[in-house]
Amino acid sequence: MINAIPENAFVAGTYQKILAYVAATALADADIRLNEEVVFFNARHDPQSTLPPMTTIRTRSGTQQTYDEVVLTAPLGWLKRHKYDAFPSDCPLPSRLLQAIDNISYSRLEKVYITFPMAFWQQDTVSAASHSEDSPNSRLSSSSASSAKSSTSTYPSFTHFSTPNYAPHPPDIAWNQTLVNLAALPDTNSHPTLLFYLYGPCATHLVNLLKDIPVSTSPSSPYHQTLRTFFEPYYSRLPNYDILSPSCTPSAFLATNWQLDPFAGNGAYTNIQVGLENGDRDIEVMREGVGEDRRLWLAGEHTAPFIALGTTTGGYWSGEGVARRIVKLYDALEVSEEVVAARERDREEMKKEVLSVEERDVANANANANGLAL
Ligand SMILES: Cc1cc2nc3c(=O)[nH]c(=O)nc-3n(C[C@H](O)[C@H](O)[C@H](O)COP(=O)(O)OP(=O)(O)OC[C@H]3O[C@@H](n4cnc5c(N)ncnc54)[C@H](O)[C@@H]3O)c2cc1C
């Protein structure tokens, strides 16, 4: 029998190398401006104009730039919050696009890393596994993800706590948790660390518990104590746990709070919620964006091919999809010399406008210093 389910790879070494490979061309050839929050997209549709449309963007510091094509990859959560204020009020986004942005929901997945002095739950390696900041726990190399599948003495890679009645929680909210055992990763990527995934209202509950508490590595800190109280009911159920053993006492916690991060769209990624109708059409409408009319294209995981919505692969594919459409449009346009000359004149005008904005910013340095949000 042919195995129809393809392998779902775990990228043990993080996306770092993949990203470096994917970004190489842009890093070498593009003018990249980091730490610039775009707050306004002046993308208009003027059916009377003989010139192709252009889009002017404005950053929080007040700088304006005009481009032939703009690809907006801010997350769906960002679009939900800024679908009106980031676009001209006299030329808003089309109502069907606004409706699509509202219809598809945005998830609340968070991660919490809990590191121990050793991976006590790894029965066969418990005595060998010790953690060092400089060199991840290479002595756990025998417990690679693949060997974990076949070895009966190695704790598995994934654990689900499906009905944790032993953990205090509101009765009406699902509190099930998933953890990934990072000690089961191969070779130098293995750590004596448990990675918990929290979602929905439970994730919001934890983010709110932590939101006013400073992040700290000190075991006596409120940050450490709050997370320890929350997660002890779970990790205390793993094999070999001994409440009196220092090996079973967390040495560090780290929790994400993407729900509070506007650049993450205050959440995680596209969620196809129960009860949604015609969601496929909503995704298609977002994928279509307003590129052909207004030169403002939408990309990002929320506009990906259906199979890859909510994934890094989907985000990448969506960018390729938009690039292909832009190239096709230019092939079809065959921009005439007259149009090119008119654009050049427009650009010169625009440069003067940008200069005047920059002069104003120099005169108002305080506004600039407070403005950069990334
Ligand atoms: C807990 C968790 C686990 C996940 N696990 C997986 C997994 O195992 N596999 C997988 O494939 N995917 C996973 N994902 C999903 C994956 O991370 C996303 O689908 C992917 O990052 C989306 O890429 P993107 O480019 O669309 O958006 P993002 O990665 O969110 O990038 C958007 C960028 O826009 C920038 N930005 C936002 N607003 C502005 C603005 N106004 N001006 C300028 N810049 C702005 C942000 O700073 C950010 O850099 C996970 C996500 C979470 C939260």
Ligand as a Chemical Component Dictionary entry (heavy atoms), coordinates in Angstrom:
data_LIG
# 
_chem_comp.id                   LIG 
_chem_comp.type                 NON-POLYMER 
_chem_comp.pdbx_formal_charge   0 
_chem_comp.three_letter_code    LIG 
# 
loop_
_chem_comp_atom.comp_id 
_chem_comp_atom.atom_id 
_chem_comp_atom.alt_atom_id 
_chem_comp_atom.type_symbol 
_chem_comp_atom.charge 
_chem_comp_atom.model_Cartn_x 
_chem_comp_atom.model_Cartn_y 
_chem_comp_atom.model_Cartn_z 
_chem_comp_atom.pdbx_ordinal 
LIG C1  C1  C 0 3.147 29.625 17.620 1  
LIG C2  C2  C 0 3.238 29.516 16.118 2  
LIG C3  C3  C 0 3.658 28.333 15.545 3  
LIG C4  C4  C 0 3.749 28.213 14.164 4  
LIG N1  N1  N 0 4.189 27.033 13.626 5  
LIG C5  C5  C 0 4.363 26.928 12.294 6  
LIG C6  C6  C 0 4.907 25.747 11.714 7  
LIG O1  O1  O 0 5.248 24.803 12.415 8  
LIG N2  N2  N 0 5.072 25.700 10.363 9  
LIG C7  C7  C 0 4.745 26.742 9.558  10 
LIG O2  O2  O 0 4.962 26.659 8.340  11 
LIG N3  N3  N 0 4.198 27.873 10.074 12 
LIG C8  C8  C 0 4.006 27.988 11.414 13 
LIG N4  N4  N 0 3.472 29.130 11.948 14 
LIG C9  C9  C 0 2.921 30.148 11.039 15 
LIG C10 C10 C 0 3.981 31.004 10.387 16 
LIG O3  O3  O 0 4.799 31.555 11.397 17 
LIG C11 C11 C 0 3.258 32.107 9.603  18 
LIG O4  O4  O 0 2.310 31.547 8.728  19 
LIG C12 C12 C 0 4.253 32.912 8.766  20 
LIG O5  O5  O 0 5.227 33.512 9.597  21 
LIG C13 C13 C 0 3.503 33.990 8.017  22 
LIG O6  O6  O 0 4.423 34.740 7.257  23 
LIG P1  P1  P 0 3.981 36.155 6.695  24 
LIG O7  O7  O 0 5.150 36.684 5.933  25 
LIG O8  O8  O 0 2.661 36.057 6.044  26 
LIG O9  O9  O 0 3.725 37.067 8.008  27 
LIG P2  P2  P 0 4.693 37.438 9.196  28 
LIG O10 O10 O 0 5.731 36.396 9.406  29 
LIG O11 O11 O 0 3.787 37.795 10.336 30 
LIG O12 O12 O 0 5.440 38.738 8.658  31 
LIG C14 C14 C 0 4.800 39.982 8.583  32 
LIG C15 C15 C 0 5.879 41.058 8.682  33 
LIG O13 O13 O 0 5.263 42.326 8.499  34 
LIG C16 C16 C 0 5.840 43.234 9.418  35 
LIG N5  N5  N 0 4.842 44.294 9.629  36 
LIG C17 C17 C 0 3.624 44.207 10.215 37 
LIG N6  N6  N 0 3.010 45.399 10.185 38 
LIG C18 C18 C 0 3.853 46.253 9.559  39 
LIG C19 C19 C 0 3.779 47.624 9.219  40 
LIG N7  N7  N 0 2.705 48.349 9.508  41 
LIG N8  N8  N 0 4.824 48.205 8.587  42 
LIG C20 C20 C 0 5.941 47.479 8.277  43 
LIG N9  N9  N 0 6.065 46.164 8.555  44 
LIG C21 C21 C 0 5.023 45.573 9.192  45 
LIG C22 C22 C 0 6.083 42.411 10.677 46 
LIG O14 O14 O 0 7.065 43.044 11.484 47 
LIG C23 C23 C 0 6.565 41.099 10.057 48 
LIG O15 O15 O 0 7.958 41.114 9.856  49 
LIG C24 C24 C 0 3.397 29.297 13.336 50 
LIG C25 C25 C 0 2.989 30.507 13.910 51 
LIG C26 C26 C 0 2.907 30.618 15.291 52 
LIG C27 C27 C 0 2.486 31.930 15.881 53 
# 
loop_
_chem_comp_bond.comp_id 
_chem_comp_bond.atom_id_1 
_chem_comp_bond.atom_id_2 
_chem_comp_bond.value_order 
_chem_comp_bond.pdbx_ordinal 
LIG C1  C2  SING 1  
LIG C2  C3  SING 2  
LIG C2  C26 DOUB 3  
LIG C3  C4  DOUB 4  
LIG C4  N1  SING 5  
LIG C4  C24 SING 6  
LIG N1  C5  DOUB 7  
LIG C5  C6  SING 8  
LIG C5  C8  SING 9  
LIG C6  O1  DOUB 10 
LIG C6  N2  SING 11 
LIG N2  C7  SING 12 
LIG C7  O2  DOUB 13 
LIG C7  N3  SING 14 
LIG N3  C8  DOUB 15 
LIG C8  N4  SING 16 
LIG N4  C9  SING 17 
LIG N4  C24 SING 18 
LIG C9  C10 SING 19 
LIG C10 O3  SING 20 
LIG C10 C11 SING 21 
LIG C11 O4  SING 22 
LIG C11 C12 SING 23 
LIG C12 O5  SING 24 
LIG C12 C13 SING 25 
LIG C13 O6  SING 26 
LIG O6  P1  SING 27 
LIG P1  O7  DOUB 28 
LIG P1  O8  SING 29 
LIG P1  O9  SING 30 
LIG O9  P2  SING 31 
LIG P2  O10 DOUB 32 
LIG P2  O11 SING 33 
LIG P2  O12 SING 34 
LIG O12 C14 SING 35 
LIG C14 C15 SING 36 
LIG C15 O13 SING 37 
LIG C15 C23 SING 38 
LIG O13 C16 SING 39 
LIG C16 N5  SING 40 
LIG C16 C22 SING 41 
LIG N5  C17 SING 42 
LIG N5  C21 SING 43 
LIG C17 N6  DOUB 44 
LIG N6  C18 SING 45 
LIG C18 C19 SING 46 
LIG C18 C21 DOUB 47 
LIG C19 N7  SING 48 
LIG C19 N8  DOUB 49 
LIG N8  C20 SING 50 
LIG C20 N9  DOUB 51 
LIG N9  C21 SING 52 
LIG C22 O14 SING 53 
LIG C22 C23 SING 54 
LIG C23 O15 SING 55 
LIG C24 C25 DOUB 56 
LIG C25 C26 SING 57 
LIG C26 C27 SING 58 
# 
